Structures are given as structure tokens and as C-alpha cells.
Amino acid sequence: MNIPFFAFKRKYAPGSADREQVKKIVDEVLDRGIFIMGPEVKRFEECFADYIGAKHAVGLNSGTDAIYLALRAIGVKPGDEVITVSHTATPTVSAIRLTGALPVFVDVDPHTLCMDPALIEDAITSKTRAIVPVHIYGHPCDMNAIMDIAVAHHLPVIEDACQAHGAAVGGKKVGTIGTIGCFSFYPTKNLGALGDGGAIVTNDPTLAEKVRELRNYGEATKFHNVIEGTNSRLDEIQAAVLNWALDSLDKNNQSRQRLADLYIKELGTAPLTLPPLSRGTSERVWHLFVIQVEAEQRDTLKAHLAEKGIETMIHYPTPVFKQPAYGFLDYTADDLPVTTTASQKILSLPLYPELTTEEVRAITKEIKSFLSK
Ligand SMILES: Cc1ncc(COP(=O)(O)O)c(C=O)c1O
């Protein structure tokens, strides 16, 4: 067996339709000769805003800068506090630190592994300037509860939707529920570019304009800097690829859903914890399929699957608060017990539209046989 965790080599295999299409897209950009801030970025911003159901989208170079610039746009400054989770990809936290603000971690809900709304109010201080919930693995946070708290405390919410393109709560896509939504188009995402890319979405025209300035050296017009900015632009080639990929996002999310359904059916009786399903009005998407097994079994199961040719990953093996770079924040496992335990039990199984049902059956068979011993 040879089941990779990521399947770009399959998607872009020599001679495949996707590879030929991407070559055509790159050729078109080369023929046009516009590489920065051209028609592809403009079109992508319009189409992505339309897809997400937001008034504005601003194309950026990464999800990290999407979060950073969203925080800058709402006025987060050095010394402010921003409430978020440690059970996330490190860039959520590095983006907060780029503003000079201090991340304040709350623990996650043991079922969804998303921010536990019951813990937010205790973390709010006079320095709190924003809440950054993370829709981890494609599962929406409890946005109704989070928004109630945010509104009561007059706090903006910056949604980290970098893993949740197309997920929704109450019919609204994630990214449009808070003040600004942040997306990554890192190649492995449900909507992925051929390199780095990102975007913010918002219904607020002033915030959208501010992010447009911030991403382009702080320029309001050419060579006129109204704010200290940076270069966080999405480029034309990535935007052109994203314009093409956006058309298949729903179809690909459905393929992921079918494969996740099969995983759930096949693993239903196994002694492990399955990932959370859509519940109530929340509609999740499947970015990662993350199971939880006993901590003592996790690494041996991973090794066993690797031996059988099945590649898995852990998102994330070391919680951000335990990373050497963030030791100065001074959190311990006792502060974040659910985050800590989850990091010892989680295992991400392969999940992408190019994965076959036979492969899912083979993976689940190996997992079941290992856990039955
Ligand atoms: C939850 C989360 N936040 C932020 C990011 C940062 O996105 P990027 O890699 O595009 O900077 C990612 C992607 O890696 C992510 O998964």
C-alpha cells in the first residue's frame, strides 16, 4: 500500500486534466504580463466574497497575514490582549504576536476541540481587544455563544477560518459571522493555491479598505502612505489558480464528506473517538479527519500504519503554549488540560478528493485490526 497524507502528485500527475488546466492558467497569466494586482486578483476577490456571502474579500499572501492584518485593521496594538486557543496551527498565535499584542489562551471544548465559550468571560480583562476563535479541522466554533459574549463586551471577533472554507452556522458561512474572517489557501487547504495565498472577508467597507492599504505598503493611492503597512499581496498566478479551484470547492467538499462518512461507518464500532459531526444549525466541512485514541496507543498506531504504507499526521503534536518560542507566555498543562490531553490522542488520517473508497476501507481495516489486539 502507498497512501500518502497529501496527494498533489496524484492531482497533478503528468498528463492529468488538472495539470494541463493549471499549465493553461499559468500560460494565460504569462501572456497577459500582469503579475501583481491585476484582473485575476480582482476577479478572485469578487468571486470569493460572493461564495462566502460577504460584501468584501481582500486577497492576501497567506492566512497568517490575513489574521495579522485583520487585527491591525481593528486597531490591535502592542500591549493589547487577544483571546484565542492554543489548540491551533502556530500561525494563529504568531499573527497575534506580529501586532505586538499578547495572546491569551482559553481551553477548547473536549468534543469539538474548538474554543470553549464557557471560558471566555473569565479571560476578558480591560486590555482585551479581540477574540480569535479557530474553526479547527473544518468544524465551526459555537459562534452563537461566542458572538453573544463578544457583543456583550463590545469586542470584535476575528474568525480564523483557515481550515473551514465553506463551513457554516445557521446558513451563514464561517468568516462572515464575526467582524472579519481569515482564510488560508495553503496548497493542502480545501481551497488551495499552487503556493501561498490568503484572504480576509468582511461586510465592513472601512475595514476592507484598511486591509487593502495595509497589504500594499500602507498606500491609499500610489506612493501615498497613510498607514504603516507591509507587502501581503496575493499574486496573479495564485489568484488565477484559485479562480479555477473555487469552481470545484463545493464538489470537493462533497467528496471529502463522502469519504468522511465512509470512515465513520467503518470505524463506528472501533475503540476510538470519532471527530465531531455537524450539529444543530452548524454545517462542518472536512479539512482534516482527526480521530482520538488512547495516548499510549497513538504513536504505535501511527507507526503501524506507516509500516503498512499509510501516512498519517498529528495536528498538532506540541500545543503552541508548549513551543519554545512561546514559553514566555508562561502557560502550563494545568491551565489548558483539554488542549494538552488532545495533543496526546489525536491522529489525522488521509482525506482528500483523490483518495479512493478502497483506500479508506484499507486504512480503517488496519486501524481496527491494530486496536483489537
Ligand atoms: C488554523 C490556521 N490558522 C492559520 C493558518 C496560517 O495560514 P498560512 O499557512 O496560509 O499562513 C493556518 C494554515 O496553516 C491554519 O491552519
The ligand as an ORCA input file, in Angstrom:
! r2SCAN-3c Opt
* xyz 0 1
  C      -5.850     27.325     11.754
  C      -4.835     28.013     10.876
  N      -4.581     29.317     11.080
  C      -3.692     29.984     10.334
  C      -3.000     29.354      9.313
  C      -1.972     30.129      8.547
  O      -2.165     30.094      7.171
  P      -0.915     30.220      6.171
  O      -0.157     28.957      6.227
  O      -1.584     30.443      4.837
  O      -0.136     31.411      6.601
  C      -3.245     28.007      9.049
  C      -2.570     27.279      7.960
  O      -1.517     26.754      8.062
  C      -4.166     27.306      9.866
  O      -4.406     26.002      9.689
*
